[in-house]
């Protein structure tokens, strides 16, 4: 009976043990809630949280300070970028001025060309400069109307009819060579002589002279009188056959006109065949006209 255990010890143990877990579990709940609040605050945008950065957590306070410094640096970088980009020169106004000046210059040139043309145009037909106007222009340029430079001028203007320059031919042609006044045209005359000295240009001028001298664009041939006149003007003393060929054309009875093939062949013939036709090959690919001319030269020795 004396060894029977005391019944008071069990209740004491049962009453005290359940209380400890409750106290232990309450404290972590409070700490977790506080940390959760601090973590939520630090994860938000630094810009929106900037006025409310007050916390007892030194680690989180440092993070907020760094975020604030980062924001400040970004702001400074943006300010510097804006300042730098603001110093770039504005070229739009210069481009606009250049365009305006270019248009003004072109307008002035067009006006001067119009005035130049008006001085020589036909009083009865304002769309052309006629023979009288061309003679007046030649007088102002101090050149004779029959001077070859007048033909070169017509070539440069791409004139279609001898003795006439249309308004479009005159203005467009002179504009292409940079001429808009009498003085500039007079200064350009030496260049026309250089065109004659250039083999390619000379050949083109020679070809043009046939077209220019024709009665109209539709005509395929050039009468002998006009042909002789152009041969004398363009070839002149340049080659040895010019005078003798004119003599032949005026005395022969077989031909009344020349075509383009004959005209171009005369130039090539004049370049390569001796004055006495000693190197002429009758079996060559020459027109019959030149076969007959060569026989004429040989028989007149």
Helices and strands as residue ranges (DSSP letters): H 8-43, H 46-49, G 50-52, H 58-86, H 92-118, E 128-129, H 131-141, H 148-157, E 165-166, H 167-176, H 182-197, H 199-213, E 221-223, H 224-234, H 242-251, E 257-259, H 260-272, H 288-299
